[in-house]
Amino acid sequence: MWIAWILFFGLLVWVFQGTLNRQSNPNQTPTIALNSEGLAQVTLKRNKWGHYVSAGTINNESVVFLLDTGATNVSIPAKIADNLNLPNLGSHYAETANGRVKVYQTTIDQLSIGNIILYNVDASINPGMDTNEILLGMSALKQVDFRQSGKYLYLTELR
């Protein structure tokens, strides 16, 4: 009887965790297309908190992005940067939502969301970030055209 109850509760946790993950990141597999000009386009759905979160890659490794037009650069938590083997190209101070912090400059060779691929993207490694999401800032977003309509954000590669 105990084993049956444990299995039942384990199944409930598994089902509800999947639901929570989809609410947090409804773009685990971003919707991709080519527009009328043949340019790559990705459609992202806003999550239940009003943010655009998406699966993507950095140097062919899976990551999760939180789009942040208020961030100058892509900002990567140090623990993720270590796993990605990103180079440290020197330090500087940056003003963040949490105040002034010492960050480390790096360059991402290849970054992708869906079928949009960006190369040589400036980024910062932030040792103070304690999250599993990478802030996709303007150093990446300035390389795409983006527009919002309702609960959707459309990213289109630039020529």
N, C-alpha and C positions, 0 to 999 in steps of 0.2 A: 504494500500500500504506500509506504514512504517513497519508494522508487517511482511509483506512478505520479505522485504529487510533485516530486522533484523534476521529473521529465516534463510535466504539465507547466510548471512555473518556468522552467528553462525555455520551453517553446514560446511562452508568452513574452519573455524578455527578448528573445530573438526576433519575434514578429514586431514588437513595439520599437525595438532599436532600429530596425529597418525603416519604420515609419518616421521616427525622429531624424534619421540621417537624410531621408528624402525631403523633410521639411527644412532642414538646415541647408542642404545643397540639392536643389531640384535639378541641377545641371551636372549630375555625375557622368552623364554621357551627353555633352552639348549637341544641340541640333545644328547640323551643318548643311550648307547648300552653296551653289554658285549663283550669283546674281545675274541679271540680264547682260552684263558686260563680261561675264566669265570670271569675276573676282570671288574669292573665297568669302563666305559669310557665315557667321555663327549667331544664333539666337539664344539668348539667356533669359531664363525666367527668374523673376525676383523671388527670394525666399520669404518665409512668413514674417520675418523681421524687417523686410524692405531692402535687403542687401542683395547684391549680385555675387554669388559664389559659384565657382566652376572648377571642375576637374581640368587638369592640363598637364603639361610636362615642362621640365627644365632639363636640358641636355638628355632627353629621352627617358627621364625618370619621372614617375607619376607624382604630382603635387596637387594641392588645392589652393586656388586663388580666391581672394576677396578683392573685388575691384574697388579702387580707392582713388578717385580723381583729385583728392586733396593731398595725395602723397606725390612728392616730386619724382622719386625713384621707386622702382620695385624694392620692397623691403622684406628681407628674408630673416626669419629667426635663426640664431646662430646654430642651434641643434640641427635644423634642416640644412643649412649651408654646409655644415660638416659632413652630413650624409651625402650631399651632392658633390663633395670635393671641390667647392668653389674657391678660387684663389683670393687671398687677402692682398689687395693692392694699395694698402695704406689706410690710415684712419683720418677721420675728421668729425666735427660735432654737427649734429643736425637737430633742428627744432621739430619735435613730434607732439602728438596730442598729449603725451605724458611728460612733456618738458624737454629740456636739452639733454641729449644723450650722445655718447661716443659711438660711432658706427664705423664700419670698415667697408671701403669701396671694393666692388668686384664687378666682373662682366660676365653675363650669361651668354654662352655661345649660341644656344638655340632655346627658344621659348615658344610653346604652342598652346593654343586653345582651339579644340576642334581642328578644322582644316586651315587655320591661320597660323603661320609660322613666322616668327621674328628672329632676327640674328643680331648678335653683338649688342645686347641690351644692358645699359648701365643699371646697377643695382647696389643696394646697401645691405650689409650683414648687420643685424641688430641683436646684440647679446641680451638686451632687455626684453625682447619679445618672448612671451611664454604662450605660444599658440601653435597650432598645427597648420595654420593658414598663412599664405604668403600674400602681402599686400601688393596688388598689381597696380602700381602707380603710373604716373604720366610718362616716365621714360619708356614704357611699353605702349601705353594707350595713345601717345602722340603719333604712333606708327600705324594706327588704324583709324578709320572713320567710325564714330559710334553715335547712335541716336536711340532715344528711349521713346517708347510708345506704350502707354498703359503699364502693365506689369512686365513688359519685355524690353530687353536691351539688345540692339542689333549692332554687331561688330562686323566691319567689312574691311578687308585688306586694301591698302592704298596702292595705286599703280607705282 
